[in-house]
Each structure stands twice: as structure tokens, then as C-alpha cells.
Amino acid sequence: MASVEGFRHVSRDDREVRMGSVSIYHWLVVLVALGLILLAVGFPVARILKRMGLSPWWTVLALIPYLNVVALWIVAFVRWPKVDGDAV
């Protein structure tokens, strides 16, 4: 294969090794970041929902982009069991 000046030919094996090599430290950083997001957002939302008398499982919707806005509108206009006196 002819090479153009300034560019080196990269074989398929070289490319697979470079793109496919993600170390365990990368995944450790990703897991720590996800855990911090879950603690920073999920824990307070679950406590607020519990105080309202709603299921803390609504927290899952708070972590999904765009769906969290829909869930916020639903929670805003639904009857709150603790406020309306329907608490179980």
C-alpha cells in the first residue's frame, strides 16, 4: 500500500490494540463517578419522595435524562398521600 507523505500506515492489528485497551483503572473511575452521582442525586430525591408519601423507586426516573422532567411534572400534580391525609 502506498503511503502519503506525513501519514504512517496503521495495520488493523495496531488499531485493535490501541482502541480495545481500556485498563481496569478506567472502569474503576467510571464506577466511582456513577456512585457519586447516585449519592448526590438519588439519595436526596429518595428522601424527599419518602417524606411526600410516594415510593422511593421514583428516584430511578430522576436519574434518566428527559424522563426526569416528565416524572417531575407527574409528581407535581399527583396527590401526595402524606399531605392529603391518605398516608398508609
N, C-alpha and C positions, 0 to 999 in steps of 0.2 A: 504494500500500500504506500502510495506517495505521501510524504509529509509536507505540510505547508510550513514555510519558514516561521519560526516562533511558536509553533504548536508541536507537542510531542504526541505521538500515537499512544493511546492507552488501550491496552488489551482488555478484553472482557474480564479476565481473571483479576486484574488490578482494580477494576471498577467495583467488582463484587466485594472484594476485601475491604475497600475503603468505605463503601456505603453500608455494608452489613455489619460493621464492627461497632457496636454500642456496648460500652462496658457496664458492669454491674453498678458502678457509681452513678451512672446516668439514671438508671431506674430507681436507685435509692433517693436521689434528689427529686425525681418525679413523685415518688410515694410520700416523701416528707412534705412537698408542696401541696399535694392533694389533701393530706392530713391537716395541714394548717388552714387550708380553705374550708374544710369541713368543720373544724373547730371555730373558726372566725365567723362563719355564716350559719352553719347548721345548728350549732348548739343554742345560740340566742333565739333563732327562729322557732326551734322546737319548744323552748321555754315559753315564749310568747303564745304560741298556739295552745299549749297546755293550760296556760292561765285563762285563755279565752274559752276553754272547754272543748276545743277541737282536737282531733287526733294529731300527735306529733309526726305522723307519717306524711303530712302535708309538706314537711321540710324537704322531702325528695324533690317536690316540684320547684322549690325555691332554688335548687342547685342547677336546674335545667334552663338554659337561656331561652328567652321568648315565652316559654311556658310559665316561667315565674311571674310574668306580668299578668297573664290570664288568671293564674291562681290568686294573685293579689286582688284582682277585681272580684273574683268569686268570694274570697274571704271577706272582702269589704262589705258585700251586700247580703251575705248569708246570715241567718240568725245565729248569734253566739249563745250557746247554752248557758254559760255562767252569767252572762249579762241579762238574758231574758228569763232566767229562773228555771231553765229546763235541764240543769246540770244533773248528771247521773250519779 
